[in-house]
Amino acid sequence: MKKQAGKINKPELAWTKADYLTAKMDIPDKLLSDDIHTEGELMSEEETASWLADTEKTFFIIKQQNKKLFENLYQRYVVDIHYLCELGKITEEDTDELLRPERFNL
């Protein structure tokens, strides 16, 4: 979950354009022309798969370099995974598999 200047406390993929503006952060291209939807809602199946793969690769690198940063990012990841499940972007079985502790040697 992101906690920034605007005190937004929800899954990163649940942010709308207004949330990014409130937090004074760069708005993802996908949200520039959309004032209603979240980044997670607008992700295609391919984008969701890419986000999952990129996140996993990043985690393996970060965990070796900075365990505390990894732990913070992992907590955000857990919330985002549940949000993707709520949206129907991944199944409950996928959610269970993606959050399995041994996946990241937790």
C-alpha positions as CSV (number, residue, x, y, z in Angstrom):
1,M,0.0,0.0,0.0
2,K,1.2,3.5,-0.7
3,K,1.4,6.1,2.0
4,Q,2.4,9.4,0.5
5,A,2.0,13.1,1.0
6,G,-1.8,12.8,0.4
7,K,-2.1,10.0,3.0
8,I,-3.5,7.6,0.5
9,N,-3.6,4.2,2.0
10,K,-4.8,1.6,-0.4
11,P,-3.4,-0.9,-2.9
12,E,-1.1,0.7,-5.4
13,L,-3.1,-0.8,-8.3
14,A,-6.3,0.7,-6.8
15,W,-5.1,4.2,-7.2
16,T,-7.0,6.5,-9.6
17,K,-5.6,9.5,-11.4
18,A,-6.9,11.7,-8.5
19,D,-4.9,9.6,-6.0
20,Y,-1.7,10.2,-8.0
21,L,-2.4,14.0,-8.1
22,T,-3.1,14.1,-4.4
23,A,0.1,12.3,-3.7
24,K,2.0,14.6,-6.1
25,M,3.4,11.6,-8.0
26,D,3.7,10.9,-11.7
27,I,0.5,9.5,-13.2
28,P,0.9,6.3,-15.2
29,D,0.3,6.8,-18.9
30,K,-2.8,4.5,-18.7
31,L,-4.5,6.8,-16.3
32,L,-3.7,10.1,-18.0
33,S,-6.9,10.2,-19.9
34,D,-9.1,8.3,-17.4
35,D,-10.5,10.0,-14.4
36,I,-12.6,7.1,-13.1
37,H,-10.7,3.7,-13.3
38,T,-7.8,2.4,-11.3
39,E,-4.6,1.0,-12.9
40,G,-5.7,-2.5,-11.8
41,E,-9.0,-2.2,-13.5
42,L,-7.4,-1.1,-16.8
43,M,-4.8,-3.9,-16.9
44,S,-5.2,-6.4,-19.6
45,E,-4.6,-10.1,-19.0
46,E,-1.1,-9.7,-20.6
47,E,-0.3,-6.6,-18.5
48,T,-1.4,-8.4,-15.4
49,A,0.9,-11.4,-16.2
50,S,3.8,-8.9,-17.1
51,W,3.2,-7.0,-13.8
52,L,3.4,-10.3,-11.8
53,A,6.5,-11.5,-13.6
54,D,8.3,-8.1,-13.3
55,T,7.4,-7.9,-9.6
56,E,8.7,-11.4,-8.9
57,K,12.0,-10.7,-10.7
58,T,12.4,-7.4,-8.8
59,F,11.7,-9.1,-5.5
60,F,14.4,-11.6,-5.9
61,I,17.0,-8.9,-6.6
62,I,15.8,-6.5,-3.8
63,K,15.6,-9.3,-1.2
64,Q,19.3,-10.0,-1.7
65,Q,20.2,-6.3,-1.5
66,N,17.9,-4.8,1.1
67,K,15.7,-7.1,3.2
68,K,13.8,-4.2,4.9
69,L,12.8,-2.7,1.6
70,F,11.8,-6.2,0.4
71,E,9.6,-6.6,3.4
72,N,7.9,-3.2,2.8
73,L,7.3,-4.0,-0.9
74,Y,6.1,-7.5,-0.1
75,Q,3.4,-6.1,2.1
76,R,2.2,-3.8,-0.7
77,Y,2.4,-6.8,-3.1
78,V,0.1,-8.8,-0.8
79,V,-2.5,-6.1,-0.9
80,D,-2.2,-5.6,-4.6
81,I,-2.6,-9.4,-5.2
82,H,-5.8,-9.4,-3.2
83,Y,-7.0,-6.4,-5.2
84,L,-6.3,-8.2,-8.5
85,C,-8.3,-11.1,-7.2
86,E,-11.2,-8.9,-6.2
87,L,-11.2,-7.5,-9.7
88,G,-11.3,-11.0,-11.2
89,K,-7.9,-10.4,-12.9
90,I,-6.5,-13.5,-11.1
91,T,-8.3,-16.4,-9.5
92,E,-8.3,-17.3,-5.8
93,E,-6.1,-20.3,-6.6
94,D,-3.6,-17.9,-8.3
95,T,-3.8,-15.7,-5.3
96,D,-3.0,-18.6,-3.0
97,E,-0.1,-19.7,-5.2
98,L,1.3,-16.2,-5.6
99,L,1.3,-15.6,-1.8
100,R,2.7,-19.0,-0.8
101,P,5.5,-18.2,1.7
102,E,8.0,-20.5,0.1
103,R,7.7,-18.6,-3.2
104,F,9.9,-15.9,-1.8
105,N,11.6,-18.0,0.9
106,L,9.6,-16.3,3.7
